[in-house]
Amino acid sequence: AKLNKETHQKILQPRMLSGHFQGRVLSMLSKIIRPKHILEIGTYTGYAALCLAEGLAENGTLDTIDIEEELVDFQRKYFDASPWKDQIFQHLGDAVDIIPTLNKKFDLVFIDADKENYVNYFHLIVPMMNKGGIILSDNVLWSGKVLEEVKPNDKSTPVLLEYNQLLNTDPRVETVLLPIRDGLTVSRVL
């Protein structure tokens, strides 16, 4: 609650925060999975990371990547105050460059970053997933824009349309869409 409040008071675009209901969904899914290794692409203020960490296996790790340098100290403050302070590893930079350097097999991945790279992230992470691992993708309904005619200057919606199609047709995953908040897909790696 404190992180949510401070995000709304001090951070630009607080709407990007996952929000309480989605946070509880992320926590519940993580607790069901009991992941040894979690990857989060797009940290923002760290709220979703902390929700996901609630389900970490003993001695598990959570790697979280974000490109926004000015949020690192804000995130770290809340990570350090959590029971998972020694299990959460922050990475600053472009996720497309960082993901290949992570030497882990992931059980749970949460994609909630720049929409233009969702397809790229997917192709990078699928080979790094354990069989049966779960990929959660946020904002796949994109405020309903995926159902409307794409506007000429809109770079995100066409990629999300391609991404949603990929999740529906890629034989390496099976996917369901949860119509909560801005759309959350749950993809299981086969």
C-alpha positions in Angstrom: 0.0 0.0 0.0 2.9 2.4 0.8 4.6 1.7 -2.5 1.3 2.3 -4.4 0.7 5.6 -2.5 4.2 6.9 -3.1 4.1 6.0 -6.8 0.9 8.0 -7.2 2.4 11.0 -5.2 5.9 11.1 -6.7 6.1 9.3 -10.0 5.0 10.4 -13.5 2.4 8.1 -15.1 1.3 6.3 -12.0 -1.3 4.5 -14.2 1.5 2.2 -15.3 1.5 0.6 -11.8 0.1 -2.9 -11.9 -2.5 -2.0 -9.3 -3.8 -4.0 -6.3 -6.1 -6.5 -8.0 -3.5 -7.4 -10.7 -0.8 -7.5 -8.0 -2.8 -10.1 -6.1 -3.3 -12.1 -9.3 0.5 -12.0 -10.0 1.1 -13.0 -6.4 -1.3 -15.9 -6.6 0.1 -17.2 -9.9 3.6 -17.0 -8.5 2.6 -18.9 -5.3 1.0 -21.6 -7.4 4.1 -22.0 -9.6 6.7 -21.6 -6.8 9.3 -20.5 -9.3 13.0 -20.9 -8.6 13.9 -18.1 -11.1 11.7 -15.2 -12.1 12.4 -12.7 -14.8 10.5 -9.4 -15.0 10.9 -7.2 -18.0 9.9 -3.7 -17.0 10.3 -2.9 -13.3 8.7 0.5 -13.2 8.5 1.2 -9.4 8.9 -2.4 -8.4 5.3 -3.2 -7.3 4.8 -6.2 -9.6 8.3 -7.5 -8.7 7.4 -7.6 -5.1 4.1 -9.3 -5.8 5.8 -12.0 -7.9 8.5 -12.4 -5.3 5.8 -13.6 -2.8 5.8 -17.0 -4.5 9.6 -17.5 -4.9 10.9 -20.9 -4.0 13.4 -20.9 -1.1 16.7 -19.6 -2.4 14.9 -18.4 -5.6 15.9 -15.3 -7.5 14.1 -12.6 -9.3 15.9 -10.6 -12.0 14.1 -7.4 -13.0 15.1 -5.2 -16.0 14.3 -1.6 -16.6 15.8 1.1 -18.8 14.7 4.1 -16.6 17.8 5.0 -14.4 15.9 7.6 -12.4 13.7 4.9 -10.8 16.5 2.6 -9.6 16.8 4.1 -6.2 13.0 4.2 -5.7 12.8 0.5 -6.6 15.8 -0.4 -4.4 14.3 1.3 -1.4 11.2 -1.0 -1.5 13.2 -4.1 -2.5 15.6 -3.5 0.5 12.6 -3.2 2.9 11.2 -6.5 1.7 11.9 -10.1 2.8 13.4 -10.8 -0.7 16.0 -8.0 -0.6 18.8 -10.5 -1.2 16.9 -12.4 -3.9 16.0 -9.5 -6.2 18.6 -8.4 -8.8 18.1 -5.2 -10.7 19.5 -4.7 -14.2 19.6 -1.3 -15.8 19.5 -1.0 -19.6 17.9 -2.4 -22.7 16.3 -5.8 -22.0 17.0 -7.0 -25.5 20.7 -6.7 -24.6 20.5 -7.9 -21.0 18.3 -11.0 -21.4 20.9 -13.0 -23.4 23.5 -12.4 -20.6 21.3 -14.0 -17.9 22.6 -17.5 -17.3 19.4 -19.0 -15.9 16.4 -21.1 -16.9 13.3 -19.3 -15.8 10.1 -20.7 -14.4 8.1 -17.5 -14.6 8.5 -14.4 -16.8 6.5 -11.2 -16.6 6.6 -9.0 -19.7 5.5 -5.4 -18.9 7.8 -3.1 -20.8 8.0 -1.3 -24.1 5.3 -2.8 -26.3 7.3 -2.4 -29.5 9.6 -5.2 -28.2 7.1 -7.8 -26.9 7.7 -10.0 -29.9 11.5 -9.7 -29.5 11.3 -10.5 -25.8 9.2 -13.5 -26.5 11.7 -15.0 -28.9 14.6 -14.3 -26.5 13.0 -15.8 -23.5 11.2 -19.0 -24.8 14.5 -20.8 -25.2 15.5 -19.7 -21.6 12.3 -21.2 -20.0 12.0 -24.4 -18.2 9.4 -26.8 -19.7 6.1 -25.9 -18.1 7.3 -22.4 -17.3 4.8 -19.5 -17.5 5.1 -16.3 -19.4 2.8 -13.5 -18.2 2.3 -10.6 -20.6 0.6 -7.4 -19.5 -1.3 -4.8 -21.5 -2.3 -7.1 -24.4 -5.7 -5.5 -24.8 -4.0 -2.0 -24.9 -7.0 0.0 -23.8 -9.1 -1.7 -26.5 -6.9 -0.4 -29.3 -6.2 -4.0 -30.5 -9.9 -4.1 -31.5 -9.9 -0.8 -33.4 -8.4 0.5 -36.6 -4.7 1.3 -36.1 -3.9 5.0 -36.1 -1.1 6.0 -38.5 1.4 7.1 -35.9 0.7 4.2 -33.5 3.8 2.0 -33.3 2.7 -0.1 -30.3 -0.7 -1.5 -31.4 0.5 -3.3 -34.5 3.2 -5.0 -32.5 0.7 -6.0 -29.8 -1.6 -7.4 -32.6 1.4 -9.4 -33.9 2.3 -10.5 -30.4 -1.2 -11.7 -29.6 -1.3 -13.6 -32.9 2.1 -15.2 -32.0 0.9 -16.3 -28.6 -2.1 -17.9 -30.3 -0.2 -19.7 -33.0 3.3 -20.5 -31.7 3.5 -24.3 -31.1 5.9 -23.8 -28.2 3.2 -22.3 -25.9 -0.4 -22.6 -25.0 -2.0 -19.3 -24.0 -5.1 -18.0 -22.3 -6.1 -14.3 -22.0 -7.3 -13.0 -18.7 -9.5 -9.9 -19.4 -8.4 -8.2 -16.2 -7.3 -4.5 -16.2 -5.6 -4.0 -19.6 -5.4 -7.7 -20.5 -3.0 -10.3 -19.1 -2.0 -13.4 -21.0 -0.8 -16.6 -19.3 1.3 -18.7 -21.7 2.6 -22.1 -20.7 5.8 -23.3 -22.3 5.3 -26.8 -23.7 
